[in-house]
Amino acid sequence: MTTYDLYGFKGLAILEAKSEIEERLGFYFEERESSYQGGIYYKFVSDDSETFVLKGNVDPFDGEPVEQMFSSYPVLLYVDMTLRSEKIKSLLSSEFDLLRHELFD
């Protein structure tokens, strides 16, 4: 079953979070820029379409949090189309809070 997970980071700058994720999960993000994503953000897509997007929790158009329910988290990590949700959760450890976990067939 494919899952879509959202993680939040407190107290870490986005570059610190990026380094931690790359080290723990064994891949490297590509830096990108998009007004839709709020400026600079980081993305990694695996060979099997698993996607990771790391970005700030600020809407560039109104300055409000993108994820209103999780406004206390300045950095967000979206993990989309993964088949290894539990493994990723254990590798990210306690510094990365799982905020949302959605299952899809």
N, C-alpha and C positions, 0 to 999 in steps of 0.2 A: 504494500500500500504506500502510495506517495504522500509525503507530508510537506507542509509549509510551516516553517517555524520562524518566530521572531525573538531575537535576544536583545537585551538592553544592557548598557554599560554605565555605571556610575563612577565618577571620579577619574575616568581615563580619558585622555585626549584621543582623538580619532587615530592619530599615527601610532600611539602606544597600543591601542586596541588592534590596529592593523598588524603590527609586529607580533603581538601575542597570538592572534588567530593564525597567521602564516606559520609561525613556529609550531603551534599545537596541531594544526591540520595538514601541514606539509605541502602547501601551495603558495603561490604569490599572486596578490591582487594586481590588477591593471588599473592605473589611475585614469579616471574619465572626468568629463565635465558636462553638466547638463543643467539648465535652469529648472527643468522639471524635478531633478533630484536635489536641488538646492545648491548647485555649484559643483565643487570637487567632491567626488565620491569614488569608491573602489569596488571593482567587480571581478569575479572569477567564475568561469563556466567550465565545468568538467567535461570530459569526453562523453559522459552519459547524460548530459543536460542538467545536472545538478548545478544550481546557480546560487552564488553568494553575493550580496550587495551590502556594503558597509557605508553608512552615511550619517550625517548629523540629523538630529531630530528637530529641525527647524524648517518651516515652510518659507521659501524665499519670497513669496508674494505678500504674506501678512505677518511674518515673524513668529507665528504661533507654532507649537509643536505639531509635527506631521502626525504623530501618534498621540492624540489628545489624552487617551486613557493612561499613557505612560510618559507623561510630561516630565517626570523627575529623572528620566534617562536621556542624557545629552547625545549619546551615540547608539545607533541601532544597527543590528545585523539581521538581514533577511536571508533565510536559507530556504530556497524553493526547489521543489521537485526532488527531494531527497528520499532515498530508501534506507538511510542509516541515521535516522534522527537520534536514537538512543546513544549510538556511538559518538556522534558529534557532541551531544550534550555532555557526555562523560569526559571527552577530550577538552572541552572548553572550560570545565571546572566551575568552581563557585564564583569566580569573578564575573561571569557572564550569566545573567538571569534570563531564564526562559520565560517570556512574557505571553506568548501565544503558540499553540500547537494545533494545527488543523490537518485532518486526514482526508485524502481524496482517493477514489478508486481509479 
